[in-house]
């Protein structure tokens, strides 16, 4: 049997950076994962407080998560949230086509029919757009009320 020499490189801690993907690719994956988490929370009928207890975070963080405000949430942390919600996470690595010019791509694939169906329902609610393609809008800042003073 032939043995191949395999070189191993230490990770920087960011798998997306290690494989040379742009930060936007990571943001897309994070948003897709966040949509899956939000769908699971909604499907189970969990309050944000109960979801926070399950995920081990505070309720305002759950609010940020389900609204797509993902600053402060690493991909690894989102994977752990999926695990806490009883989901298995598979990472599948496949070679890209030999003549492809792109570096590679990342995508989130639903393996479970119920989750895929929930995604399809969300797509229908979003007017035909896939939930992961929904642009997350930043939170609107409210104007200060000069009478009430600062918050």
C-alpha positions as CSV (number, residue, x, y, z in Angstrom):
1,X,0.0,0.0,0.0
2,X,1.3,3.4,-0.9
3,X,1.5,6.1,1.7
4,X,1.2,9.8,0.8
5,X,3.0,12.5,2.6
6,X,0.4,15.0,3.9
7,X,1.4,18.5,4.9
8,X,-0.6,20.0,7.7
9,X,-0.9,23.7,8.3
10,X,-2.0,25.3,11.6
11,X,-5.3,27.1,11.3
12,X,-5.6,30.8,11.9
13,X,-8.9,30.1,13.7
14,X,-11.0,31.3,10.8
15,X,-11.6,28.5,8.3
16,X,-12.9,30.9,5.7
17,X,-9.7,33.0,5.8
18,X,-7.6,29.8,5.7
19,X,-9.1,28.7,2.4
20,X,-8.9,32.2,0.9
21,X,-12.5,33.2,0.8
22,X,-13.6,36.8,0.9
23,X,-15.2,38.0,4.1
24,X,-18.5,38.3,2.2
25,X,-18.6,34.5,1.7
26,X,-18.4,34.1,5.5
27,X,-21.1,36.6,6.0
28,X,-23.4,34.8,3.6
29,X,-22.8,31.5,5.3
30,X,-23.4,33.1,8.7
31,X,-26.7,34.6,7.5
32,X,-27.8,31.3,6.1
33,X,-27.0,29.5,9.4
34,X,-28.8,32.3,11.3
35,X,-31.9,31.8,9.2
36,X,-31.9,28.1,10.0
37,X,-31.6,28.9,13.7
38,X,-34.5,31.4,13.5
39,X,-36.7,28.9,11.6
40,X,-36.0,26.2,14.3
41,X,-36.8,28.6,17.1
42,X,-40.0,29.7,15.4
43,X,-41.0,26.1,14.4
44,X,-40.6,25.0,18.1
45,X,-42.6,28.0,19.3
46,X,-39.8,29.1,21.6
47,X,-39.9,32.5,23.2
48,X,-36.7,34.5,22.9
49,X,-36.2,34.0,26.6
50,X,-36.5,30.2,26.3
51,X,-34.2,30.1,23.2
52,X,-31.7,32.2,25.1
53,X,-31.7,29.6,28.0
54,X,-31.2,26.8,25.5
55,X,-28.4,28.6,23.6
56,X,-26.7,29.9,26.7
57,X,-26.9,33.5,25.8
58,X,-29.1,36.5,26.9
59,X,-32.4,37.4,25.3
60,X,-31.2,40.5,23.5
61,X,-28.5,38.4,21.8
62,X,-31.3,36.0,20.6
63,X,-33.1,39.1,19.3
64,X,-30.0,40.2,17.4
65,X,-29.5,36.7,16.0
66,X,-33.0,36.2,14.6
67,X,-32.9,39.7,13.1
68,X,-29.7,39.0,11.3
69,X,-27.5,41.3,13.4
70,X,-24.6,38.8,13.4
71,X,-21.7,41.0,14.6
72,X,-20.2,39.1,17.6
73,X,-21.4,35.7,16.4
74,X,-18.7,33.5,14.8
75,X,-19.6,30.6,12.5
76,X,-18.3,28.2,15.2
77,X,-20.7,29.8,17.8
78,X,-23.6,29.5,15.3
79,X,-22.7,25.8,14.8
80,X,-22.8,25.3,18.6
81,X,-26.3,27.0,18.7
82,X,-27.5,24.5,16.1
83,X,-26.1,21.7,18.2
84,X,-27.8,23.1,21.3
85,X,-31.1,23.0,19.3
86,X,-30.6,19.3,18.6
87,X,-29.1,19.7,15.1
88,X,-26.1,17.9,13.7
89,X,-23.8,19.9,11.6
90,X,-21.9,18.3,8.7
91,X,-19.1,20.0,6.9
92,X,-18.6,18.4,3.5
93,X,-15.5,19.2,1.4
94,X,-15.5,18.4,-2.2
95,X,-13.0,19.3,-5.0
96,X,-14.0,22.1,-7.3
97,X,-14.3,21.4,-11.0
98,X,-10.9,21.3,-12.6
99,X,-11.4,24.2,-15.0
100,X,-13.3,26.4,-12.6
101,X,-11.8,29.9,-12.2
102,X,-13.5,30.5,-8.8
103,X,-11.6,29.9,-5.6
104,X,-14.4,27.8,-4.2
105,X,-17.7,28.4,-2.6
106,X,-19.6,27.8,0.6
107,X,-23.2,26.9,1.0
108,X,-25.6,25.7,3.6
109,X,-27.6,22.6,2.6
110,X,-30.6,21.4,4.4
111,X,-30.5,17.6,4.8
112,X,-33.7,17.2,6.8
113,X,-37.0,17.4,4.9
114,X,-38.8,19.4,7.6
115,X,-36.1,22.0,7.8
116,X,-36.0,22.2,4.0
117,X,-39.8,22.6,4.0
118,X,-39.6,25.4,6.5
119,X,-37.1,27.1,4.3
120,X,-39.5,26.7,1.3
121,X,-42.3,28.2,3.4
122,X,-40.0,31.1,4.4
123,X,-39.2,31.5,0.7
124,X,-42.8,31.8,-0.1
125,X,-43.4,34.3,2.6
126,X,-40.5,36.4,1.3
127,X,-42.1,36.7,-2.2
128,X,-40.1,33.9,-3.9
129,X,-36.7,34.7,-2.5
130,X,-34.8,32.1,-0.6
131,X,-34.5,33.1,3.1
132,X,-30.8,33.2,2.9
133,X,-31.0,35.7,0.1
134,X,-33.0,38.1,2.2
135,X,-31.0,41.2,2.7
136,X,-30.5,41.9,6.4
137,X,-31.2,45.5,7.1
138,X,-29.5,47.3,9.9
139,X,-31.6,48.3,12.8
140,X,-33.3,51.6,12.4
141,X,-32.1,54.2,14.9
142,X,-34.8,56.1,16.6
143,X,-34.5,59.8,16.8
144,X,-33.9,61.2,20.2
145,X,-36.8,62.9,21.9
146,X,-35.5,66.2,23.1
147,X,-38.1,66.3,25.8
148,X,-37.3,62.8,27.2
149,X,-33.6,63.3,27.0
150,X,-30.9,60.7,26.3
151,X,-31.8,57.0,26.6
